[in-house]
């Protein structure tokens, strides 16, 4: 196993491209997992930056933090000293998110130099595995000089293959609280009673991104109550979208690669049940139920979501407040207040009369919280061998089968949210609330018409 500093002098070439397989992707990056036999790469995943296919140069990520971001993160020398946006993201995880969420739960990874030939070879190898619409939109950015290498937390052990099977569950928890900010307007007050996840589902359905609205409620997952946590996992399993995936020995067995998964039907559920039999001892048809129990107990026992919730709640003023602080930092006319009457704008005067340091704190806390609301949680389980009396890991026991599992928990996808996206966050927030409100009003009208019709 290479230590971190050993990778500093390594450059990946074309011959190193073999053995990397497609694991998934988001809007900005593609993730590959290593399944080969070269010892330094075993137990690793690699994240590569994407570039828009038709305008790669025009839409490249910023080469570094801009002047306002230097001001925002001025207390973190390593971060503001970075010359590349990818390196800045890694340093953000290392110096901001890791201390907040706990070093035992976060791996910032390491940057490894690569040649263009390596990236081109990987691009050819994985293109057939990617969703067609993703391929049409973007490709691997072959002009990058480095990639991010991290431990593969869908595997229990790293650095060497072992005989014991393991199963890992990846969850996107989403925002686990209802905002109470006094800066939420009367027109968007529904945010205080309906979760962001539920409202966003309406917009995704309207835009054709999903076929069915999920019953998943993040408040259940964050509740600390085993029964509610269990319900949350069941709801995620029923409509996984891109919020729930399961891996067996590092290979995806449930959920989507690079896009949302289909809603779980009888055929998908049976195939998944069958795939669990090698790890979970249970009566016929009970493996899935037992896995969901394992996940619920691990979430409750680890209390790791308590940490995540604390970080999410750094956003105490909501985007409807933070956007005003953003305009103060960037020395722009506040476009939000411009659309308000003088009387309406008065409630936001506290932001426009605040000190620069206070504005920076508000926006920094908002962006950190935004990362915490959009991250993933990976829980990896390994059956404990008979005779193992102790373990350095947490464990949960399936009472129905008397099977004990060691488990580990890690946070993933802790990317730095860019200051330049604040206005987009504000506009998306308005669109989400508007779409949900229209859906509810439409449902109420249809109910009235139905009730008026003669029976």
C-alpha angles and dihedrals in degrees: 000000000000116000117228096261092050090066092059091081096041123103118188115226136188092279090059092061094082116098098029114120132189113266101169144287146227133201095291108022145038120217122211128187126211117238099163130101103248102121100221091057099043111115094017137120125198128214118206127188119241128221126204107259098228102035108023096150096044094050102039119142113262111275091230144345113305124235094269091049089051086057092045095052097032092129092063108069095184092054099048090044093061116111098197130057093225092053089046089056092052092047090049090057092046099046104027113024099032095059091045098048099031130269091246090062102043133065113188091190127211135266117243124192117243138188122232089245090061092053093046091051092049090048091055092046098051104033094093091054096053123092109265094237090052090051091050092051103044148358135202109289100244092186093069115113096204143025132207116250120197140166114274104241093187083078122066098214125042131203097027137042115246133194098237116095121231135193125208132195122203118200132181099210096188122195111342102196142051113245117243098183115148087219093070105111126236089249093057098036089119086081087076092063107027123058121245088237093057093048093046089054089064091054092047090050091049091050093047095245093124134028098208134029111244121237089211113128116194089205088067093053093048094042098095088225112122094214093052092044089052090052090050091054091047090052091049090050091050094052106016097168102163093319103082132043135161128206130195112204089338096311121113112247100163134027134025135310112222095342142039119302127237118264110269113266130177093272094050092045092051094048090050092048090052093049092056095058093088091061109025120056108212145132117277112294094010102095095090092046090051093049091053088050090051092051093047093050093046092051091049096043097046093047085203091141089063087066092047092049092053090056093045089053091060081090095081099153101044123227087287088068101031093056090067091053088050092058090050092053093048093044092233130139107266104253091193095057089044089068094048132081117251089255093051092046092056092079089062096048089099088071096045093050095044124110119261091249090055092049090050091050093051094050094041091052090047093052094046089050090048089057090050091050092053103042130107131238120215120197116186122195130197124183111242114239118245109264095027102132099180142016139188088228133080113258141199129198127220100219092194092062101020088235120147123208130194111217140192129197129207138170119230137183097039095158124169112257110224121236090225090067095063094099090049089052090053094048092046090051090055092047093050094051093044094051093047092048091050091050092051093046090049091051091050092050091051091050091052092050091048092050092050094053115098115254 
